[in-house]
Amino acid sequence: MIKLDTNFVRSQFPAFSEPSLEGFAHFENAGGTFACGQMIDSLHRYYRETKVQPYYGFEPSHGAGLQMDRARARMAEWLNVAKDEVQFGPSTSQNTYVIAQALQHHLEPGDEIIVTNQDHEANVGVWRRLEAEGMVIREWQVDPQTAQLNPADLDRLLNKRTRVVAFTHCSNIVGSVNPVREWTDKVHDAGAIAIVDGVSYAGHGLPDVEALGTDIYLFSLYKVYGPHLGVMTMRKTINEQLPNQGHFFNVDHTTARFTPAGPDHAQIASVNGVMDYFEAVYSHHFGDDDVTSLHKTSRLRALFQHTERRNLKPLLEFLNQHHAVRLIGKDATKLRAPTVSFTVEGRDPADVAAALARQKIGVGNGNCYAWRLMEALGIPPHSGVVRLSFVHYTKKEEIDRLMEALEKVL
Ligand SMILES: Cc1ncc(COP(=O)(O)O)c(C=O)c1O
């Protein structure tokens, strides 16, 4: 396995040479990653050179539209979906909200929706609200000890009235990578559709959405080195079946039907910067061989995840052996993202985070909008957990520094 050149990847992020961030260790990447320089440059260029209404025949309007189209096409190729299966919306929460509005008019009273209590609320609350329209909500619950979802429980919940199953690719608290394909197959066998939240997964390597078999897959680019923008892939057949949520005259406009808020043109164009970053990392490590974007997606994903797992191992071991720590989720790196949550006996997570902040280490704390998961695990949602999350650009030295700081703080 090729080793990730951490110095190279860090050189692509202005934050790592920003004087005001000198000495800061970023361990809140599940909340938002640093932005790559290519994306910041794209955004800057768009505002300077093409900040007009796109898609008219005059320059710079024509050029603005071309950048937006190119961003969509490139993202689609990397995700292995057709380009009109990619929707850009303001955020994942906004995207699920719009789909819930569409489902309200598509489903019938008595139709069943399965939600989990492992998910972020963005992939739960909007579906639960459909109960008011007569839909029946079933909850697929985590094991309160392990925080994992058991597929046998899904089997018990699925039935001939099930229309939708919403679950996460990777919980923003538990960190387990769920076997999406196995679960989507079950969902499809039952005649339902699978809506999958990939927000806490995508920063660790873009997925092959076709291979996952999801009907709707969502993630947020501000956690994938990019702008504050939501990506939603949607199978063409689902797009055709669900009622239009855009202006009436856009009824046949595939990429406008589920984005009623006008898209942020500059941010869409800047997705090219994110793709440029991935291209740059790919070429640096694997050369400029003529392979498909899908091939690049899978090689980079493997490279990122291999690097992350190497750094994750000592951190999990450290937390697991600490007498006062309750580690949430698996204590092994297999099928686990480097999003690590824990509570400390007798300590408020906010105090632990504040003590780390004093050492210039940024970590998350609270329920991170996974309120129901906190309740399921017997953790008060108002105080929640301490969450440490990192990505491929995180250095081993930073992990060591984090563990030394934790040693003193806990
Ligand atoms: C797992 C997960 N799903 C969904 C969301 C919501 O994403 P957005 O902020 O784009 O609405 C988040 C945000 O933190 C998240 O972590």
The ligand as a Gaussian input file, in Angstrom:
#p B3LYP/6-31G(d) Opt

LIG

0 1
 C      -24.093000      12.611000      10.208000
 C      -24.682000      13.940000       9.858000
 N      -25.796000      13.973000       9.118000
 C      -26.373000      15.128000       8.752000
 C      -25.838000      16.329000       9.139000
 C      -26.505000      17.593000       8.709000
 O      -25.769000      18.187000       7.686000
 P      -26.028000      19.698000       7.287000
 O      -25.339000      20.520000       8.324000
 O      -25.419000      19.833000       5.937000
 O      -27.482000      19.914000       7.296000
 C      -24.678000      16.359000       9.916000
 C      -24.110000      17.635000      10.361000
 O      -23.360000      17.718000      11.294000
 C      -24.094000      15.119000      10.290000
 O      -22.986000      15.074000      11.042000

